[in-house]
Amino acid sequence: MNKRLVEVAQFAGVSEVTARRALNGSPQVAPATRERVLRALDVLGLPRPTAVAGERSPLIGVVVPDLQNPIFPAFAEAIAGRLNKRGLIPVLCTRTSDGVSESNYIDMLLAHNIGGIIFIGSSYADAGVEQGMALRDRGVPLVLVNPADENADAVRFSADDADAVRQALTHLTGMGHDRIGLLVGPVGHVPSARKLAAFAAFWKARGLPSTDWVPLVGHSLFSMESGASTAGGLFRKKATAIVCGSDELAIGAIRGARRLGLDVPRDVSVTGFDDSLFMGAVDPPLTTCRQPVVRMAEAATEALTQQMQGHRAEPGVTLFETQLIVRGSTGRPAQQPLM
């Protein structure tokens, strides 16, 4: 215990005597100093004293599906910075190849009396029934950013997927494309379902029968290789352009086009979604719908802190407008047959 006390004192920047007094609830210790000592316990993975065990920890879980898709680190960074400004400590939790999942992280976070959790691109529903019930029973403040499922009982902030698709389709049809494919995530993925609904509504409004556009819809895992394979099938069906549900899928679609000997944008066009890091530097630079990461991060952080302060959270989704960033991956359709 003495060794642990030394570690806590060093981390908090106080003497061992002050650390011991803070842990014993001594009135001689200033509240700010006591809070630093308690935070040191949280960060070092040590339990708080029984007298304060019921208090919320300043640790905030930031849960993302992976760090391969660059949009997730972008959100995590933006949210972490805003949590720090509020005196809160972000704890990044991501699935790993050796089997650490959302459920594992939730169990660990609950063990430290976590102050709240922000899920990015996933949700507590992904962790399992038992963990979801534990979060609700403990009243842990929760906020979801671009959740993969419905979560009607939670506070959610999402990019406006439908409007993003309309922007991309308007851009492509304006250049003369009339055989446009849609490449989105797996069936059941809520943002992908919203994009598909907007895609269908766009063509329906123009009197195009479903038999014309349905064959040009592809569902894929969110990876470049899966995107390349699925996009290749759409190009073989004579799609002259593809609207993709993420930048990762869009880069895969460009790879799929090149495997068929097609040039982007001379032969076919591709649009993405996210405008994640370096999309202006890929070859060709990607036309994509930009998510307002900073504004969404600020809204999510504010909603979480409001819950932590005891304010009731009204479940529902707030949609944020995206912006189409036109670059070099889109152009007028080729005049000659593609293949």
C-alpha positions in Angstrom: 0.0 0.0 0.0 2.9 2.3 0.8 4.3 1.8 -2.7 0.9 2.6 -4.2 0.6 5.7 -2.0 4.0 6.9 -3.4 2.8 6.4 -7.0 -0.4 8.2 -6.3 1.4 11.1 -4.6 3.9 11.4 -7.5 1.2 11.3 -10.1 -0.9 14.0 -8.3 2.2 16.1 -7.7 1.8 16.2 -3.9 3.6 14.8 -0.9 2.8 11.3 0.6 1.4 13.0 3.7 -1.0 15.2 1.6 -2.0 12.2 -0.5 -2.8 10.2 2.7 -4.8 13.1 4.2 -6.7 13.5 0.9 -7.7 9.8 0.8 -8.8 9.9 4.5 -11.0 12.9 3.8 -9.1 15.4 5.9 -10.5 19.0 5.9 -6.9 20.2 5.9 -6.6 19.3 2.2 -8.0 21.8 -0.4 -10.8 20.4 -2.6 -8.8 20.9 -5.8 -5.8 18.9 -4.3 -8.1 16.2 -3.1 -9.6 15.9 -6.6 -6.1 15.6 -8.1 -5.3 12.7 -5.7 -8.6 10.9 -6.5 -8.0 11.3 -10.3 -4.5 9.8 -9.7 -6.3 6.7 -8.2 -8.6 6.5 -11.3 -5.7 6.8 -13.8 -3.6 4.2 -12.0 -6.5 1.8 -11.8 -6.8 1.9 -8.0 -10.2 1.9 -6.2 -11.4 5.1 -4.5 -11.8 5.1 -0.7 -15.2 3.8 0.4 -16.3 7.2 1.6 -16.1 8.6 -2.0 -16.8 5.4 -4.0 -20.2 6.6 -4.9 -18.9 9.8 -6.6 -18.5 9.8 -10.3 -15.0 9.5 -11.6 -13.7 12.2 -14.0 -12.7 9.3 -16.4 -14.7 9.3 -19.6 -14.8 6.3 -21.9 -14.4 7.2 -25.6 -15.4 3.9 -27.4 -14.6 3.5 -31.1 -14.9 0.3 -33.3 -11.3 0.6 -34.6 -8.5 3.0 -35.4 -8.0 1.9 -39.0 -10.8 4.2 -40.4 -9.3 7.7 -40.1 -12.6 9.3 -39.2 -12.7 7.5 -35.8 -9.3 8.9 -34.6 -10.5 12.4 -35.8 -13.6 12.2 -33.7 -11.7 10.7 -30.7 -9.1 13.6 -30.9 -11.8 16.3 -31.1 -13.8 14.8 -28.2 -10.7 14.2 -26.0 -9.6 17.8 -26.4 -13.0 19.1 -25.3 -13.2 16.7 -22.4 -9.8 17.9 -21.2 -11.0 21.5 -21.3 -13.8 20.5 -18.9 -11.4 18.9 -16.5 -12.3 15.4 -17.6 -10.0 12.5 -18.5 -10.7 10.6 -21.8 -10.0 6.9 -21.9 -9.7 5.6 -25.4 -11.3 2.1 -25.9 -11.1 0.3 -29.2 -11.6 -3.3 -30.4 -8.4 -5.1 -30.8 -7.3 -8.1 -33.0 -6.7 -10.2 -29.9 -10.4 -10.1 -28.9 -10.8 -7.1 -26.6 -14.3 -5.9 -27.3 -16.8 -3.2 -26.2 -18.1 -5.6 -23.5 -14.6 -6.0 -22.0 -14.1 -2.2 -21.9 -17.5 -1.5 -20.4 -16.8 -4.0 -17.6 -13.5 -2.2 -16.9 -15.0 1.2 -17.1 -17.8 0.3 -14.7 -15.2 -1.1 -12.2 -13.8 2.4 -12.0 -17.1 4.1 -11.6 -16.7 5.8 -14.9 -18.1 9.3 -15.2 -19.7 8.7 -18.6 -19.2 7.2 -22.0 -19.2 8.5 -25.6 -19.6 5.9 -28.2 -18.4 6.8 -31.7 -19.7 4.7 -34.6 -21.0 2.0 -32.3 -23.1 1.8 -29.1 -23.7 -0.1 -25.9 -26.0 -2.4 -27.9 -22.8 -3.7 -29.6 -21.4 -4.7 -26.2 -24.2 -7.1 -25.3 -27.4 -7.2 -23.2 -25.7 -7.6 -19.9 -23.4 -4.6 -20.3 -26.2 -2.5 -21.7 -28.4 -3.3 -18.7 -25.5 -2.5 -16.3 -25.0 0.9 -17.8 -28.7 1.7 -17.6 -29.0 0.4 -14.0 -26.0 2.5 -12.9 -27.4 5.6 -14.6 -24.1 6.1 -16.5 -24.3 9.2 -18.7 -24.2 8.2 -22.3 -23.9 9.9 -25.7 -23.7 8.2 -29.1 -22.1 9.7 -32.2 -23.0 8.2 -35.6 -24.3 5.0 -33.9 -24.5 1.9 -36.0 -28.0 0.9 -34.7 -31.2 2.7 -33.6 -30.8 3.2 -29.8 -34.0 5.2 -29.6 -33.6 5.6 -25.8 -30.2 7.4 -26.1 -28.9 10.9 -26.9 -27.5 10.7 -30.5 -25.6 13.0 -32.8 -25.3 11.9 -36.4 -24.2 13.3 -39.7 -27.2 13.8 -42.1 -26.5 10.8 -44.3 -29.6 11.4 -46.5 -28.6 14.9 -47.4 -25.0 13.8 -48.1 -26.3 11.3 -50.6 -28.5 13.9 -52.2 -25.6 16.3 -52.6 -23.4 13.6 -54.2 -26.2 12.5 -56.6 -27.0 16.1 -57.6 -23.3 16.7 -58.3 -23.0 13.5 -60.4 -26.2 13.9 -62.4 -25.3 17.5 -63.0 -22.2 16.3 -64.8 -24.3 13.9 -66.9 -24.1 10.6 -65.0 -27.4 8.7 -65.1 -26.2 5.2 -64.1 -24.9 5.7 -60.6 -24.2 3.0 -58.1 -24.4 3.1 -54.2 -21.8 1.4 -52.1 -22.6 1.3 -48.4 -22.0 -0.8 -45.3 -23.7 -4.1 -44.2 -27.5 -4.5 -44.2 -28.7 -3.4 -40.8 -26.1 -0.6 -40.4 -28.3 2.4 -39.6 -26.3 5.2 -41.4 -26.1 2.9 -44.5 -29.8 2.4 -44.3 -30.4 6.1 -44.3 -28.1 6.6 -47.3 -30.0 3.8 -49.2 -33.4 5.4 -48.4 -32.2 8.7 -49.8 -30.7 7.0 -52.9 -34.0 5.3 -53.6 -36.1 8.5 -53.0 -33.8 10.5 -55.3 -34.4 8.1 -58.3 -38.1 7.7 -57.4 -38.6 11.4 -57.6 -37.1 11.3 -61.1 -39.4 8.5 -62.2 -36.7 5.8 -62.4 -38.1 2.3 -61.8 -36.5 0.3 -59.0 -35.5 -2.3 -61.5 -33.0 0.2 -62.9 -31.3 1.3 -59.6 -31.6 -1.6 -57.3 -29.0 -3.7 -59.2 -26.6 -0.8 -58.7 -26.7 -1.0 -54.8 -23.8 -2.8 -53.1 -23.4 -3.7 -49.4 -19.9 -4.2 -48.1 -17.8 -4.5 -45.0 -16.1 -1.2 -44.1 -12.7 -2.0 -45.6 -10.8 -1.1 -48.7 -10.6 -4.6 -50.0 -14.2 -5.4 -49.5 -15.1 -2.0 -51.1 -12.9 -2.8 -54.1 -14.5 -6.2 -54.6 -18.1 -4.9 -54.3 -17.4 -1.8 -56.5 -15.9 -4.0 -59.2 -19.3 -5.8 -59.4 -21.1 -2.4 -59.8 -18.7 -1.3 -62.5 -19.3 -4.5 -64.4 -23.0 -3.6 -64.4 -22.0 -0.4 -66.3 -22.2 2.0 -63.4 -20.4 5.2 -64.5 -20.1 6.6 -61.0 -20.4 5.3 -57.4 -21.5 7.1 -54.3 -19.7 5.5 -51.3 -20.7 5.4 -47.7 -17.2 6.2 -46.4 -13.9 7.4 -47.6 -12.4 4.0 -46.9 -15.0 2.4 -49.2 -14.4 5.1 -51.8 -10.6 4.4 -51.9 -11.5 0.7 -52.3 -13.8 1.6 -55.2 -11.0 3.4 -56.9 -8.8 0.4 -56.4 -11.6 -1.8 -57.8 -11.9 0.4 -60.9 -8.2 0.2 -61.6 -8.3 -3.6 -61.4 -10.7 -3.5 -64.3 -8.5 -1.2 -66.3 -10.7 1.9 -65.6 -9.3 5.3 -64.9 -10.8 7.6 -62.2 -12.2 10.1 -63.2 -11.7 9.7 -67.0 -13.8 6.5 -67.2 -15.7 6.4 -63.9 -16.3 8.7 -60.9 -16.3 8.0 -57.2 -17.5 10.0 -54.2 -16.8 9.3 -50.5 -18.2 10.3 -47.2 -16.3 11.7 -44.1 -13.5 13.8 -45.7 -11.1 12.2 -43.3 -7.4 13.0 -43.1 -5.4 13.0 -46.4 -8.4 12.7 -48.7 -7.1 15.7 -50.6 -3.8 14.0 -51.0 -4.8 10.6 -52.4 -4.7 9.8 -56.1 -6.9 11.2 -57.4 -8.0 13.6 -54.6 -11.3 12.4 -53.4 -14.6 14.2 -53.9 -16.4 13.5 -50.6 -19.0 14.8 -48.1 -17.3 16.3 -45.1 -18.7 15.5 -41.6 -18.6 18.5 -39.2 -16.4 16.7 -36.7 -15.6 19.6 -34.5 -19.2 20.8 -34.1 -20.4 17.2 -33.5 -17.7 16.6 -30.9 -18.6 19.9 -29.1 -22.3 18.9 -29.0 -21.6 15.4 -27.8 -19.3 16.6 -25.0 -21.7 19.3 -23.9 -24.6 16.7 -23.8 -22.5 14.4 -21.7 -21.4 17.0 -19.2 -25.0 18.2 -18.8 -26.0 14.6 -17.9 -23.1 14.4 -15.4 -24.3 17.6 -13.7 -27.7 15.9 -13.1 -29.7 17.4 -16.0 -32.2 15.0 -17.6 -31.2 14.0 -21.1 -34.0 13.8 -23.7 -33.5 10.8 -26.0 -33.4 11.6 -29.7 -31.1 12.2 -32.7 -29.7 15.5 -33.8 -28.6 15.6 -37.4 -25.7 17.7 -38.7 -25.4 19.0 -42.2 -22.5 17.7 -44.3 -20.6 19.6 -47.1 -19.7 18.2 -50.5 -16.0 18.8 -51.2 -15.5 18.5 -54.9 -12.0 17.3 -55.9 -10.5 15.2 -58.7 -12.3 11.8 -58.4 -15.4 13.0 -60.2 -15.8 14.1 -63.8 -18.1 13.8 -66.8 -19.1 10.3 -67.9 -16.9 8.7 -70.6 -18.4 8.8 -74.1 -17.2 5.3 -75.0 -18.5 2.1 -73.4 -16.7 1.3 -70.2 -15.8 -2.3 -70.9 
